[in-house]
Amino acid sequence: MSSVSYSLGIPTDYYPVTPNDSTDNVKANSSDELIGFYIQGAGDIVVTTKGGDRTISVPDNYTLIVGNAARVKSTGTTATGIFALIV
Protein backbone atom coordinates (compact mmCIF):
# COMPACT_ATOMS: atom_id res chain seq x y z
CA MET A 1 0.00 0.00 0.00
CA SER A 2 1.34 3.44 -0.90
CA SER A 3 1.00 6.45 1.33
CA VAL A 4 0.19 10.02 0.42
CA SER A 5 2.90 12.60 1.08
CA TYR A 6 1.86 16.15 1.95
CA SER A 7 4.90 18.30 1.27
CA LEU A 8 3.21 21.38 2.70
CA GLY A 9 1.36 19.64 5.49
CA ILE A 10 -2.25 19.27 6.45
CA PRO A 11 -4.22 22.50 6.84
CA THR A 12 -4.13 23.87 10.37
CA ASP A 13 -6.61 26.67 9.81
CA TYR A 14 -8.97 28.11 7.23
CA TYR A 15 -10.82 31.35 6.70
CA PRO A 16 -13.29 32.79 4.17
CA VAL A 17 -11.95 34.62 1.13
CA THR A 18 -13.82 37.55 -0.41
CA PRO A 19 -12.78 37.79 -4.07
CA ASN A 20 -11.10 41.09 -4.95
CA ASP A 21 -9.53 42.29 -8.19
CA SER A 22 -7.01 44.71 -6.69
CA THR A 23 -5.98 43.41 -3.24
CA ASP A 24 -4.15 40.22 -2.29
CA ASN A 25 -6.64 38.34 -0.13
CA VAL A 26 -5.60 34.75 0.60
CA LYS A 27 -3.44 35.28 3.70
CA ALA A 28 -4.67 36.64 7.00
CA ASN A 29 -1.09 37.50 8.00
CA SER A 30 2.44 37.18 6.62
CA SER A 31 3.19 33.94 8.48
CA ASP A 32 0.34 32.05 6.77
CA GLU A 33 1.33 29.56 4.09
CA LEU A 34 -1.51 28.90 1.67
CA ILE A 35 -1.83 25.34 0.41
CA GLY A 36 -5.17 25.62 -1.36
CA PHE A 37 -8.85 26.41 -1.17
CA TYR A 38 -12.03 24.70 -0.12
CA ILE A 39 -14.91 25.74 -2.39
CA GLN A 40 -18.51 25.05 -1.36
CA GLY A 41 -20.39 26.10 -4.50
CA ALA A 42 -19.54 25.01 -8.05
CA GLY A 43 -18.29 27.49 -10.62
CA ASP A 44 -15.11 29.13 -11.82
CA ILE A 45 -12.42 30.48 -9.52
CA VAL A 46 -9.87 32.96 -10.87
CA VAL A 47 -6.61 32.77 -8.92
CA THR A 48 -3.55 34.99 -9.36
CA THR A 49 -0.33 32.93 -9.13
CA LYS A 50 3.32 33.61 -9.97
CA GLY A 51 2.47 32.63 -13.54
CA GLY A 52 -0.48 35.01 -13.84
CA ASP A 53 -4.24 34.62 -13.60
CA ARG A 54 -5.61 31.08 -13.82
CA THR A 55 -9.27 30.14 -14.20
CA ILE A 56 -10.25 26.77 -12.76
CA SER A 57 -13.71 25.21 -12.97
CA VAL A 58 -14.63 23.34 -9.79
CA PRO A 59 -17.60 21.25 -8.61
CA ASP A 60 -19.47 21.62 -5.31
CA ASN A 61 -17.49 20.90 -2.14
CA TYR A 62 -14.09 20.83 -3.85
CA THR A 63 -10.61 21.11 -2.39
CA LEU A 64 -8.28 22.87 -4.81
CA ILE A 65 -4.58 22.41 -4.07
CA VAL A 66 -2.62 25.42 -5.26
CA GLY A 67 0.48 27.04 -3.83
CA ASN A 68 1.93 30.47 -4.53
CA ALA A 69 -1.47 32.09 -4.98
CA ALA A 70 -1.82 35.69 -3.90
CA ARG A 71 -5.37 36.55 -4.83
CA VAL A 72 -8.81 35.24 -5.71
CA LYS A 73 -10.19 37.71 -8.23
CA SER A 74 -13.81 38.81 -8.31
CA THR A 75 -13.92 39.21 -12.09
CA GLY A 76 -14.61 35.78 -13.52
CA THR A 77 -15.08 34.02 -10.17
CA THR A 78 -18.50 32.41 -9.99
CA ALA A 79 -17.75 29.74 -7.37
CA THR A 80 -19.09 30.50 -3.88
CA GLY A 81 -18.11 29.74 -0.32
CA ILE A 82 -14.34 30.00 -0.88
CA PHE A 83 -12.06 29.29 2.06
CA ALA A 84 -8.27 29.61 2.16
CA LEU A 85 -6.51 26.54 3.62
CA ILE A 86 -3.32 27.43 5.48
CA VAL A 87 -0.56 25.69 7.42
Residue frames as qw, qx, qy, qz and C-alpha x, y, z in Angstrom:
[[0.000, 0.890, 0.455, 0.000, 0.00, 0.00, 0.00],
 [0.411, 0.353, -0.027, 0.840, 1.34, 3.44, -0.90],
 [0.237, -0.683, -0.465, 0.512, 1.00, 6.45, 1.33],
 [0.247, 0.868, 0.239, 0.358, 0.19, 10.02, 0.42],
 [0.544, -0.191, -0.177, 0.798, 2.90, 12.60, 1.08],
 [0.015, 0.951, 0.296, 0.089, 1.86, 16.15, 1.95],
 [0.611, 0.234, -0.125, 0.746, 4.90, 18.30, 1.27],
 [0.043, -0.504, 0.073, -0.860, 3.21, 21.38, 2.70],
 [0.048, 0.031, 0.780, -0.624, 1.36, 19.64, 5.49],
 [0.116, -0.580, -0.796, -0.127, -2.25, 19.27, 6.45],
 [0.078, -0.653, -0.117, -0.744, -4.22, 22.50, 6.84],
 [0.336, -0.199, -0.670, 0.631, -4.13, 23.87, 10.37],
 [0.136, 0.534, 0.385, -0.741, -6.61, 26.67, 9.81],
 [0.231, 0.435, 0.649, 0.579, -8.97, 28.11, 7.23],
 [0.063, 0.534, 0.327, -0.777, -10.82, 31.35, 6.70],
 [0.509, 0.706, 0.491, -0.022, -13.29, 32.79, 4.17],
 [0.352, -0.145, 0.351, 0.856, -11.95, 34.62, 1.13],
 [0.357, 0.789, 0.332, -0.374, -13.82, 37.55, -0.41],
 [0.665, 0.337, 0.372, 0.553, -12.78, 37.79, -4.07],
 [0.060, -0.903, -0.017, 0.424, -11.10, 41.09, -4.95],
 [0.740, 0.614, 0.098, 0.256, -9.53, 42.29, -8.19],
 [0.275, 0.832, -0.235, 0.421, -7.01, 44.71, -6.69],
 [0.356, -0.680, 0.520, -0.376, -5.98, 43.41, -3.24],
 [0.430, 0.188, -0.878, 0.092, -4.15, 40.22, -2.29],
 [0.615, -0.346, 0.122, -0.698, -6.64, 38.34, -0.13],
 [0.871, -0.037, -0.473, -0.130, -5.60, 34.75, 0.60],
 [0.581, 0.000, -0.590, 0.560, -3.44, 35.28, 3.70],
 [0.406, -0.850, -0.331, -0.060, -4.67, 36.64, 7.00],
 [0.330, -0.887, 0.276, 0.169, -1.09, 37.50, 8.00],
 [0.373, 0.738, -0.548, -0.124, 2.44, 37.18, 6.62],
 [0.266, -0.394, 0.871, -0.123, 3.19, 33.94, 8.48],
 [0.807, 0.253, 0.401, -0.352, 0.34, 32.05, 6.77],
 [0.059, -0.316, 0.807, 0.495, 1.33, 29.56, 4.09],
 [0.728, 0.288, 0.064, -0.618, -1.51, 28.90, 1.67],
 [0.291, -0.181, 0.913, 0.220, -1.83, 25.34, 0.41],
 [0.028, -0.283, -0.819, -0.499, -5.17, 25.62, -1.36],
 [0.397, -0.084, 0.070, -0.911, -8.85, 26.41, -1.17],
 [0.161, 0.326, 0.922, -0.135, -12.03, 24.70, -0.12],
 [0.255, 0.019, -0.291, -0.922, -14.91, 25.74, -2.39],
 [0.395, 0.219, 0.752, -0.480, -18.51, 25.05, -1.36],
 [0.595, 0.617, 0.345, -0.383, -20.39, 26.10, -4.50],
 [0.697, 0.201, 0.513, 0.459, -19.54, 25.01, -8.05],
 [0.308, 0.941, 0.088, -0.103, -18.29, 27.49, -10.62],
 [0.671, 0.507, -0.168, 0.515, -15.11, 29.13, -11.82],
 [0.515, -0.794, -0.009, 0.323, -12.42, 30.48, -9.52],
 [0.536, 0.742, -0.131, 0.380, -9.87, 32.96, -10.87],
 [0.728, -0.609, 0.029, 0.313, -6.61, 32.77, -8.92],
 [0.311, 0.887, -0.319, 0.119, -3.55, 34.99, -9.36],
 [0.909, -0.280, 0.114, 0.287, -0.33, 32.93, -9.13],
 [0.393, -0.575, 0.389, 0.603, 3.32, 33.61, -9.97],
 [0.365, 0.109, 0.727, 0.572, 2.47, 32.63, -13.54],
 [0.208, -0.107, -0.290, -0.928, -0.48, 35.01, -13.84],
 [0.622, 0.014, 0.306, -0.721, -4.24, 34.62, -13.60],
 [0.122, 0.032, -0.973, -0.195, -5.61, 31.08, -13.82],
 [0.660, -0.071, 0.032, -0.747, -9.27, 30.14, -14.20],
 [0.083, 0.082, -0.991, 0.065, -10.25, 26.77, -12.76],
 [0.656, -0.240, -0.286, -0.656, -13.71, 25.21, -12.97],
 [0.027, 0.164, -0.894, 0.416, -14.63, 23.34, -9.79],
 [0.474, -0.421, -0.702, -0.324, -17.60, 21.25, -8.61],
 [0.565, -0.704, -0.008, -0.431, -19.47, 21.62, -5.31],
 [0.768, -0.589, 0.248, -0.048, -17.49, 20.90, -2.14],
 [0.837, 0.437, -0.133, 0.303, -14.09, 20.83, -3.85],
 [0.552, -0.720, 0.201, 0.370, -10.61, 21.11, -2.39],
 [0.625, 0.749, -0.074, 0.206, -8.28, 22.87, -4.81],
 [0.731, -0.458, 0.114, 0.493, -4.58, 22.41, -4.07],
 [0.484, 0.748, 0.054, 0.452, -2.62, 25.42, -5.26],
 [0.588, -0.517, -0.116, 0.612, 0.48, 27.04, -3.83],
 [0.348, -0.111, 0.208, 0.907, 1.93, 30.47, -4.53],
 [0.011, 0.707, 0.561, 0.430, -1.47, 32.09, -4.98],
 [0.191, -0.019, -0.285, 0.939, -1.82, 35.69, -3.90],
 [0.350, 0.186, 0.141, -0.907, -5.37, 36.55, -4.83],
 [0.267, 0.445, 0.849, 0.100, -8.81, 35.24, -5.71],
 [0.024, 0.025, -0.236, -0.971, -10.19, 37.71, -8.23],
 [0.426, 0.404, 0.541, -0.602, -13.81, 38.81, -8.31],
 [0.538, 0.539, -0.277, -0.586, -13.92, 39.21, -12.09],
 [0.571, 0.303, -0.723, -0.246, -14.61, 35.78, -13.52],
 [0.051, 0.067, -0.919, 0.384, -15.08, 34.02, -10.17],
 [0.604, -0.248, -0.316, -0.689, -18.50, 32.41, -9.99],
 [0.608, -0.166, -0.748, 0.208, -17.75, 29.74, -7.37],
 [0.401, -0.713, 0.039, -0.573, -19.09, 30.50, -3.88],
 [0.823, -0.551, 0.101, -0.096, -18.11, 29.74, -0.32],
 [0.704, 0.494, -0.362, 0.358, -14.34, 30.00, -0.88],
 [0.649, -0.748, 0.137, 0.018, -12.06, 29.29, 2.06],
 [0.364, 0.710, -0.579, 0.170, -8.27, 29.61, 2.16],
 [0.945, -0.293, -0.118, 0.082, -6.51, 26.54, 3.62],
 [0.161, 0.828, -0.446, 0.298, -3.32, 27.43, 5.48],
 [0.863, -0.168, -0.375, 0.294, -0.56, 25.69, 7.42]]
